[in-house]
């Protein structure tokens, strides 16, 4: 009997998209870099990717698996009215499917000591928690943080006025995850004073009582005033009589200004760490609120506001706890670009993904101001930000395979030779790295295993010459339009160091081609229809003829790409 486990189920859970691993195309005209270095630690190779975030995560998988230290995402909360005409099950199912597919890729991108931070509200938080347990493993759940996003109640609320959002925190591997600490605030260090001018500096009074009675630690203590005190009933001193005497002699016990107060231990500021552990409740005065984030956006863009920005102080808190300088941060729901802006100011490397047009209207102008040192808001003053660094702008390449005018799958004519080589290298699991000296070496999977991509129709003579050049100690995957005078089986016998595959036949069944948007685009969903009664089965000779013709057409199409060879 197989071991059962608790898991969340939903309509269509078993359906998995066959994602095309797209290549990324840099558009230098939209990339942006500072005109000069501000510090030696300036980071220039950050990435802003425009495109569907599921396809973008897939595109990043080969290069960045196991390399991302922190992922922060602020996904759609699924609170709109777009599902008015649909069953509740469909609504949640679509959203859960969207999240599941992305969480699985995010997990693969995370480093072993990396972590995922997700902002969410009550509407989906509990479903999302169970889904995260399934993807990451329940043992890797770290905590749920409560962020106070509003400082005042909403007077027109029908029920409760929502004052908070949740932040779910998950580790890739909890045994290797290390949560950072927060620096002490001035308020916290201000509790340390020096009321007796002790040369060891500021101190804070701490209790010297234990909440249990231990006979050896119950004895009278003589105060400087001459009065003797005992620990209250049911308690005892934290120290033995001998240790207590040592502490008094060392001026580590405080008896009040007049020397008649109950004893207290002097804990010096110099003896404690300058950091504290984070709590699970983050008030707005520590990490900001929604109005603060809107003010930050207003200072950058005037009244052209983004709907739901996050305050920079919130991201600063997360990156302080989850990363150190130089670590890689990923946000695949970038919104207004707060994650990248904060990561940049804090000296972290970053990747952001956004499909909406605000990628160009908000994110790029915002990052340009950050890089030029013109963004004086948010955390700029706190971290001493002066500008510097840069980013590279990428778009997802179009789908590799499209249909021609007759409906036959062909290589997209937008692909040039370099793009085709890179795309097939990624599809076959090779690292794209064209050699400057070997025309046939477009990538490698090991030190001796290479790939060659060409649109030529290769003859036996050409293949022989290629085999001779590769040599017996290496292997080469040859992706070509066709090869003449030999079958793939015969070729493997004749040239054991070559593996021949035809383009595009070799990739037709690999992926969902031509799919550019995997987002939760509920506005384009069809209206729900009432089920109609099935008509009585009849034999339609015209349908028979059409089906026969379709079958013949499919067979012919298969032959075009060698499926029937």
Secondary structure, DSSP 8 states (H G I E B T S, - for coil): ----------TTTT---------EEE-TTT-EE-SS-SSTT----EEEEES-HHHHHHHHHHHHTTTEEEEEE------SSTTTTS-HHHHHHHHHHHHHHHHHHHHHHEEEEEEEEEEE-TTTHHHHHHHHHHHH-GGGEEEEEEEE--SS--TT-SS----EEEEEEEES-TTT-----EE--HHHHTT-B-TT--TT--EEEE--EESS--GGG---EE-TTS-EE---TT-EESS-HHHHHHHHHTT-EE--TTS-S--EEEEEGGGS-SEE---SEE-HHHH--HHHHHHHHHHHHTT---TT---HHHHHHHHHHH--TT-EEEESS-TTSHHHHHHHHTT-EEEEEE-STHIIIIIHHHHHHHHHT---STTHHHHT-----EEEEEEE---SEEE-TTS-EEE-TT--HHHHHHHHHHHTT-EE---SS-TT--EESSSSEEEEE--SEE-HHHHHHHHHHH-TT-EEEEEESEESS--HHHHHHH-TTEEEEETTGGGTTTS-TT----S--GGGS---------------HHHHHHHHHHHHHHHHHHHHTTTT-
